[in-house]
Amino acid sequence: MAALLIKSIPLGIHQRLRLQAERHHRSMNREVITILEKELGGGAPAGVGRPVVPSKPLSAAWVRETTRALRDNR
Protein backbone atom coordinates (compact mmCIF):
# COMPACT_ATOMS: atom_id res chain seq x y z
CA MET A 1 0.00 0.00 0.00
CA ALA A 2 1.29 3.47 -0.82
CA ALA A 3 2.09 6.12 1.76
CA LEU A 4 1.48 9.85 1.65
CA LEU A 5 3.01 12.52 3.86
CA ILE A 6 1.10 15.79 4.14
CA LYS A 7 3.16 18.75 5.33
CA SER A 8 2.21 22.13 6.73
CA ILE A 9 -1.44 21.37 7.54
CA PRO A 10 -3.03 24.50 9.00
CA LEU A 11 -3.74 24.02 12.70
CA GLY A 12 -7.48 24.63 12.26
CA ILE A 13 -7.81 21.89 9.61
CA HIS A 14 -5.77 19.50 11.75
CA GLN A 15 -8.01 20.14 14.76
CA ARG A 16 -11.21 19.72 12.73
CA LEU A 17 -9.90 16.50 11.23
CA ARG A 18 -8.99 15.16 14.67
CA LEU A 19 -12.45 15.99 16.05
CA GLN A 20 -14.22 14.48 13.02
CA ALA A 21 -12.14 11.29 13.34
CA GLU A 22 -13.06 11.06 17.02
CA ARG A 23 -16.76 11.51 16.22
CA HIS A 24 -16.57 8.65 13.71
CA HIS A 25 -14.43 6.49 16.02
CA ARG A 26 -11.62 6.36 13.45
CA SER A 27 -7.94 7.14 13.41
CA MET A 28 -7.00 10.36 11.67
CA ASN A 29 -5.39 8.29 8.92
CA ARG A 30 -8.58 6.28 8.34
CA GLU A 31 -10.63 9.50 8.39
CA VAL A 32 -8.44 11.07 5.68
CA ILE A 33 -8.72 7.94 3.53
CA THR A 34 -12.51 7.92 3.96
CA ILE A 35 -12.73 11.60 2.95
CA LEU A 36 -10.53 11.02 -0.10
CA GLU A 37 -12.55 7.97 -1.18
CA LYS A 38 -15.77 9.96 -0.88
CA GLU A 39 -14.42 12.99 -2.75
CA LEU A 40 -12.56 11.08 -5.47
CA GLY A 41 -15.23 8.46 -5.95
CA GLY A 42 -14.85 4.75 -5.69
CA GLY A 43 -12.31 3.68 -3.20
CA ALA A 44 -10.22 0.65 -2.58
CA PRO A 45 -10.98 -2.58 -4.42
CA ALA A 46 -13.39 -4.89 -2.61
CA GLY A 47 -11.88 -6.35 0.51
CA VAL A 48 -9.00 -3.88 0.81
CA GLY A 49 -9.16 -2.08 4.12
CA ARG A 50 -12.68 -3.24 4.81
CA PRO A 51 -14.04 -6.39 6.42
CA VAL A 52 -15.51 -8.90 4.00
CA VAL A 53 -18.98 -10.00 5.06
CA PRO A 54 -20.26 -13.19 3.40
CA SER A 55 -23.77 -13.09 1.97
CA LYS A 56 -24.57 -16.50 3.47
CA PRO A 57 -23.05 -18.67 6.20
CA LEU A 58 -19.85 -20.43 5.19
CA SER A 59 -19.77 -24.21 5.43
CA ALA A 60 -16.95 -26.00 7.21
CA ALA A 61 -16.10 -27.75 3.94
CA TRP A 62 -15.76 -24.41 2.13
CA VAL A 63 -13.47 -23.06 4.87
CA ARG A 64 -11.28 -26.20 4.74
CA GLU A 65 -11.05 -26.12 0.95
CA THR A 66 -10.28 -22.40 0.83
CA THR A 67 -7.67 -22.70 3.57
CA ARG A 68 -6.02 -25.59 1.73
CA ALA A 69 -6.01 -23.66 -1.56
CA LEU A 70 -4.48 -20.58 0.07
CA ARG A 71 -1.83 -22.66 1.79
CA ASP A 72 -0.95 -24.47 -1.47
CA ASN A 73 -0.58 -21.18 -3.37
CA ARG A 74 1.99 -19.63 -1.05
N, CA, C and O atoms as a GROMACS GRO file, in nm:
protein
  296
    1MET      N    1   0.085  -0.116   0.000
    1MET     CA    2   0.000   0.000   0.000
    1MET      C    3   0.090   0.123   0.000
    1MET      O    4   0.195   0.124   0.065
    2ALA      N    5   0.051   0.225  -0.071
    2ALA     CA    6   0.129   0.347  -0.082
    2ALA      C    7   0.115   0.432   0.044
    2ALA      O    8   0.020   0.418   0.121
    3ALA      N    9   0.211   0.520   0.063
    3ALA     CA   10   0.209   0.612   0.176
    3ALA      C   11   0.209   0.755   0.123
    3ALA      O   12   0.259   0.782   0.014
    4LEU      N   13   0.154   0.845   0.202
    4LEU     CA   14   0.148   0.985   0.165
    4LEU      C   15   0.177   1.069   0.289
    4LEU      O   16   0.116   1.048   0.394
    5LEU      N   17   0.269   1.162   0.277
    5LEU     CA   18   0.301   1.252   0.386
    5LEU      C   19   0.247   1.390   0.350
    5LEU      O   20   0.277   1.443   0.243
    6ILE      N   21   0.166   1.446   0.438
    6ILE     CA   22   0.110   1.579   0.414
    6ILE      C   23   0.178   1.676   0.508
    6ILE      O   24   0.175   1.656   0.630
    7LYS      N   25   0.240   1.778   0.453
    7LYS     CA   26   0.316   1.875   0.533
    7LYS      C   27   0.239   2.006   0.546
    7LYS      O   28   0.154   2.039   0.463
    8SER      N   29   0.270   2.077   0.650
    8SER     CA   30   0.221   2.213   0.673
    8SER      C   31   0.069   2.223   0.672
    8SER      O   32   0.012   2.314   0.610
    9ILE      N   33   0.002   2.131   0.742
    9ILE     CA   34  -0.144   2.137   0.754
    9ILE      C   35  -0.178   2.251   0.849
    9ILE      O   36  -0.126   2.255   0.961
   10PRO      N   37  -0.264   2.343   0.809
   10PRO     CA   38  -0.303   2.450   0.900
   10PRO      C   39  -0.363   2.390   1.028
   10PRO      O   40  -0.436   2.291   1.024
   11LEU      N   41  -0.332   2.452   1.140
   11LEU     CA   42  -0.374   2.402   1.270
   11LEU      C   43  -0.526   2.382   1.277
   11LEU      O   44  -0.572   2.282   1.333
   12GLY      N   45  -0.602   2.474   1.222
   12GLY     CA   46  -0.748   2.463   1.226
   12GLY      C   47  -0.798   2.339   1.153
   12GLY      O   48  -0.889   2.271   1.201
   13ILE      N   49  -0.740   2.309   1.037
   13ILE     CA   50  -0.780   2.189   0.961
   13ILE      C   51  -0.741   2.064   1.039
   13ILE      O   52  -0.818   1.968   1.046
   14HIS      N   53  -0.623   2.065   1.096
   14HIS     CA   54  -0.577   1.950   1.175
   14HIS      C   55  -0.671   1.924   1.292
   14HIS      O   56  -0.707   1.810   1.319
   15GLN      N   57  -0.710   2.029   1.361
   15GLN     CA   58  -0.801   2.014   1.476
   15GLN      C   59  -0.938   1.963   1.432
   15GLN      O   60  -0.996   1.876   1.498
   16ARG      N   61  -0.990   2.017   1.322
   16ARG     CA   62  -1.121   1.972   1.273
   16ARG      C   63  -1.116   1.826   1.229
   16ARG      O   64  -1.210   1.750   1.252
   17LEU      N   65  -1.006   1.789   1.165
   17LEU     CA   66  -0.990   1.650   1.123
   17LEU      C   67  -0.983   1.557   1.244
   17LEU      O   68  -1.045   1.450   1.243
   18ARG      N   69  -0.911   1.597   1.345
   18ARG     CA   70  -0.899   1.516   1.467
   18ARG      C   71  -1.036   1.498   1.533
   18ARG      O   72  -1.072   1.388   1.573
   19LEU      N   73  -1.111   1.607   1.544
   19LEU     CA   74  -1.245   1.599   1.605
   19LEU      C   75  -1.341   1.514   1.521
   19LEU      O   76  -1.419   1.436   1.577
   20GLN      N   77  -1.335   1.527   1.389
   20GLN     CA   78  -1.422   1.448   1.302
   20GLN      C   79  -1.385   1.300   1.314
   20GLN      O   80  -1.474   1.215   1.320
   21ALA      N   81  -1.257   1.268   1.318
   21ALA     CA   82  -1.214   1.129   1.334
   21ALA      C   83  -1.264   1.072   1.466
   21ALA      O   84  -1.310   0.958   1.472
   22GLU      N   85  -1.256   1.151   1.572
   22GLU     CA   86  -1.306   1.106   1.702
   22GLU      C   87  -1.456   1.080   1.698
   22GLU      O   88  -1.504   0.980   1.752
   23ARG      N   89  -1.531   1.168   1.633
   23ARG     CA   90  -1.676   1.150   1.622
   23ARG      C   91  -1.712   1.022   1.549
   23ARG      O   92  -1.811   0.956   1.581
   24HIS      N   93  -1.631   0.985   1.450
   24HIS     CA   94  -1.657   0.865   1.371
   24HIS      C   95  -1.584   0.742   1.426
   24HIS      O   96  -1.590   0.634   1.366
   25HIS      N   97  -1.517   0.759   1.539
   25HIS     CA   98  -1.443   0.649   1.602
   25HIS      C   99  -1.341   0.589   1.506
   25HIS      O  100  -1.330   0.467   1.492
   26ARG      N  101  -1.265   0.678   1.440
   26ARG     CA  102  -1.162   0.636   1.345
   26ARG      C  103  -1.030   0.702   1.383
   26ARG      O  104  -1.027   0.801   1.456
   27SER      N  105  -0.923   0.646   1.331
   27SER     CA  106  -0.794   0.714   1.341
   27SER      C  107  -0.797   0.831   1.244
   27SER      O  108  -0.881   0.836   1.154
   28MET      N  109  -0.706   0.924   1.260
   28MET     CA  110  -0.700   1.036   1.167
   28MET      C  111  -0.664   0.985   1.028
   28MET      O  112  -0.716   1.035   0.928
   29ASN      N  113  -0.576   0.887   1.020
   29ASN     CA  114  -0.539   0.829   0.892
   29ASN      C  115  -0.660   0.770   0.820
   29ASN      O  116  -0.682   0.796   0.702
   30ARG      N  117  -0.739   0.690   0.893
   30ARG     CA  118  -0.858   0.628   0.834
   30ARG      C  119  -0.960   0.734   0.793
   30ARG      O  120  -1.027   0.720   0.691
   31GLU      N  121  -0.970   0.841   0.871
   31GLU     CA  122  -1.063   0.950   0.839
   31GLU      C  123  -1.022   1.018   0.708
   31GLU      O  124  -1.107   1.046   0.624
   32VAL      N  125  -0.893   1.045   0.692
   32VAL     CA  126  -0.844   1.108   0.568
   32VAL      C  127  -0.872   1.017   0.449
   32VAL      O  128  -0.918   1.065   0.345
   33ILE      N  129  -0.846   0.887   0.463
   33ILE     CA  130  -0.872   0.794   0.353
   33ILE      C  131  -1.020   0.792   0.318
   33ILE      O  132  -1.056   0.791   0.200
   34THR      N  133  -1.106   0.792   0.420
   34THR     CA  134  -1.251   0.792   0.396
   34THR      C  135  -1.294   0.918   0.322
   34THR      O  136  -1.374   0.911   0.230
   35ILE      N  137  -1.240   1.033   0.361
   35ILE     CA  138  -1.273   1.160   0.295
   35ILE      C  139  -1.227   1.157   0.149
   35ILE      O  140  -1.300   1.198   0.059
   36LEU      N  141  -1.104   1.108   0.126
   36LEU     CA  142  -1.052   1.102  -0.010
   36LEU      C  143  -1.134   1.007  -0.097
   36LEU      O  144  -1.163   1.037  -0.212
   37GLU      N  145  -1.172   0.892  -0.042
   37GLU     CA  146  -1.255   0.797  -0.118
   37GLU      C  147  -1.388   0.861  -0.156
   37GLU      O  148  -1.434   0.846  -0.269
   38LYS      N  149  -1.448   0.932  -0.062
   38LYS     CA  150  -1.577   0.996  -0.088
   38LYS      C  151  -1.562   1.105  -0.195
   38LYS      O  152  -1.644   1.113  -0.287
   39GLU      N  153  -1.460   1.187  -0.183
   39GLU     CA  154  -1.442   1.299  -0.275
   39GLU      C  155  -1.394   1.255  -0.413
   39GLU      O  156  -1.433   1.314  -0.514
   40LEU      N  157  -1.311   1.152  -0.419
   40LEU     CA  158  -1.256   1.108  -0.547
   40LEU      C  159  -1.340   1.001  -0.613
   40LEU      O  160  -1.317   0.965  -0.729
   41GLY      N  161  -1.438   0.951  -0.541
   41GLY     CA  162  -1.523   0.846  -0.595
   41GLY      C  163  -1.457   0.711  -0.584
   41GLY      O  164  -1.334   0.698  -0.581
   42GLY      N  165  -1.539   0.611  -0.578
   42GLY     CA  166  -1.486   0.475  -0.569
   42GLY      C  167  -1.421   0.449  -0.435
   42GLY      O  168  -1.481   0.472  -0.330
   43GLY      N  169  -1.303   0.403  -0.440
   43GLY     CA  170  -1.231   0.368  -0.320
   43GLY      C  171  -1.144   0.248  -0.347
   43GLY      O  172  -1.112   0.219  -0.462
   44ALA      N  173  -1.107   0.181  -0.245
   44ALA     CA  174  -1.022   0.065  -0.258
   44ALA      C  175  -1.100  -0.050  -0.321
   44ALA      O  176  -1.222  -0.057  -0.307
   45PRO      N  177  -1.030  -0.139  -0.390
   45PRO     CA  178  -1.098  -0.258  -0.442
   45PRO      C  179  -1.164  -0.336  -0.329
   45PRO      O  180  -1.123  -0.325  -0.214
   46ALA      N  181  -1.265  -0.412  -0.362
   46ALA     CA  182  -1.339  -0.488  -0.261
   46ALA      C  183  -1.245  -0.567  -0.173
   46ALA      O  184  -1.154  -0.635  -0.221
   47GLY      N  185  -1.266  -0.558  -0.044
   47GLY     CA  186  -1.188  -0.635   0.051
   47GLY      C  187  -1.063  -0.566   0.101
   47GLY      O  188  -1.002  -0.613   0.197
   48VAL      N  189  -1.022  -0.456   0.039
   48VAL     CA  190  -0.900  -0.388   0.081
   48VAL      C  191  -0.936  -0.283   0.184
   48VAL      O  192  -1.005  -0.186   0.154
   49GLY      N  193  -0.890  -0.303   0.305
   49GLY     CA  194  -0.916  -0.208   0.412
   49GLY      C  195  -1.054  -0.215   0.471
   49GLY      O  196  -1.089  -0.133   0.556
   50ARG      N  197  -1.132  -0.310   0.428
   50ARG     CA  198  -1.268  -0.324   0.481
   50ARG      C  199  -1.293  -0.471   0.513
   50ARG      O  200  -1.239  -0.559   0.445
   51PRO      N  201  -1.373  -0.499   0.615
   51PRO     CA  202  -1.404  -0.639   0.642
   51PRO      C  203  -1.492  -0.697   0.532
   51PRO      O  204  -1.578  -0.628   0.477
   52VAL      N  205  -1.470  -0.821   0.500
   52VAL     CA  206  -1.551  -0.890   0.400
   52VAL      C  207  -1.662  -0.964   0.475
   52VAL      O  208  -1.634  -1.045   0.563
   53VAL      N  209  -1.784  -0.938   0.440
   53VAL     CA  210  -1.898  -1.000   0.506
   53VAL      C  211  -1.965  -1.094   0.406
   53VAL      O  212  -2.016  -1.049   0.303
   54PRO      N  213  -1.964  -1.225   0.434
   54PRO     CA  214  -2.026  -1.319   0.340
   54PRO      C  215  -2.177  -1.299   0.332
   54PRO      O  216  -2.240  -1.260   0.430
   55SER      N  217  -2.233  -1.326   0.215
   55SER     CA  218  -2.377  -1.309   0.196
   55SER      C  219  -2.457  -1.424   0.257
   55SER      O  220  -2.577  -1.411   0.280
   56LYS      N  221  -2.391  -1.536   0.283
   56LYS     CA  222  -2.457  -1.650   0.347
   56LYS      C  223  -2.354  -1.719   0.436
   56LYS      O  224  -2.234  -1.700   0.418
   57PRO      N  225  -2.399  -1.798   0.532
   57PRO     CA  226  -2.305  -1.867   0.620
   57PRO      C  227  -2.210  -1.956   0.540
   57PRO      O  228  -2.248  -2.018   0.441
   58LEU      N  229  -2.085  -1.961   0.585
   58LEU     CA  230  -1.985  -2.043   0.518
   58LEU      C  231  -1.985  -2.183   0.579
   58LEU      O  232  -1.990  -2.198   0.701
   59SER      N  233  -1.980  -2.283   0.494
   59SER     CA  234  -1.977  -2.421   0.543
   59SER      C  235  -1.836  -2.457   0.587
   59SER      O  236  -1.739  -2.397   0.541
   60ALA      N  237  -1.825  -2.553   0.675
   60ALA     CA  238  -1.695  -2.600   0.721
   60ALA      C  239  -1.614  -2.655   0.604
   60ALA      O  240  -1.492  -2.636   0.598
   61ALA      N  241  -1.680  -2.721   0.511
   61ALA     CA  242  -1.610  -2.775   0.394
   61ALA      C  243  -1.550  -2.662   0.309
   61ALA      O  244  -1.437  -2.673   0.262
   62TRP      N  245  -1.626  -2.555   0.290
   62TRP     CA  246  -1.576  -2.441   0.213
   62TRP      C  247  -1.453  -2.380   0.281
   62TRP      O  248  -1.354  -2.349   0.215
   63VAL      N  249  -1.460  -2.364   0.412
   63VAL     CA  250  -1.347  -2.306   0.487
   63VAL      C  251  -1.224  -2.396   0.472
   63VAL      O  252  -1.115  -2.346   0.447
   64ARG      N  253  -1.242  -2.528   0.488
   64ARG     CA  254  -1.128  -2.620   0.474
   64ARG      C  255  -1.068  -2.612   0.334
   64ARG      O  256  -0.946  -2.604   0.319
   65GLU      N  257  -1.152  -2.614   0.233
   65GLU     CA  258  -1.105  -2.612   0.095
   65GLU      C  259  -1.033  -2.480   0.063
   65GLU      O  260  -0.928  -2.480  -0.001
   66THR      N  261  -1.089  -2.371   0.107
   66THR     CA  262  -1.028  -2.240   0.083
   66THR      C  263  -0.895  -2.228   0.156
   66THR      O  264  -0.797  -2.178   0.100
   67THR      N  265  -0.891  -2.274   0.279
   67THR     CA  266  -0.767  -2.270   0.357
   67THR      C  267  -0.660  -2.354   0.289
   67THR      O  268  -0.544  -2.312   0.279
   68ARG      N  269  -0.697  -2.471   0.242
   68ARG     CA  270  -0.602  -2.560   0.173
   68ARG      C  271  -0.551  -2.492   0.046
   68ARG      O  272  -0.431  -2.494   0.018
   69ALA      N  273  -0.641  -2.431  -0.032
   69ALA     CA  274  -0.601  -2.366  -0.156
   69ALA      C  275  -0.507  -2.248  -0.129
   69ALA      O  276  -0.409  -2.230  -0.202
   70LEU      N  277  -0.535  -2.171  -0.027
   70LEU     CA  278  -0.448  -2.058   0.007
   70LEU      C  279  -0.311  -2.107   0.051
   70LEU      O  280  -0.208  -2.050   0.012
   71ARG      N  281  -0.309  -2.211   0.131
   71ARG     CA  282  -0.183  -2.266   0.179
   71ARG      C  283  -0.100  -2.320   0.063
   71ARG      O  284   0.021  -2.301   0.059
   72ASP      N  285  -0.164  -2.388  -0.033
   72ASP     CA  286  -0.095  -2.447  -0.147
   72ASP      C  287  -0.041  -2.342  -0.243
   72ASP      O  288   0.056  -2.368  -0.314
   73ASN      N  289  -0.100  -2.223  -0.246
   73ASN     CA  290  -0.058  -2.118  -0.338
   73ASN      C  291   0.044  -2.022  -0.280
   73ASN      O  292   0.074  -1.920  -0.342
   74ARG      N  293   0.099  -2.053  -0.165
   74ARG     CA  294   0.199  -1.963  -0.105
   74ARG      C  295   0.328  -1.966  -0.179
   74ARG      O  296   0.422  -1.896  -0.142
   0.00000   0.00000   0.00000
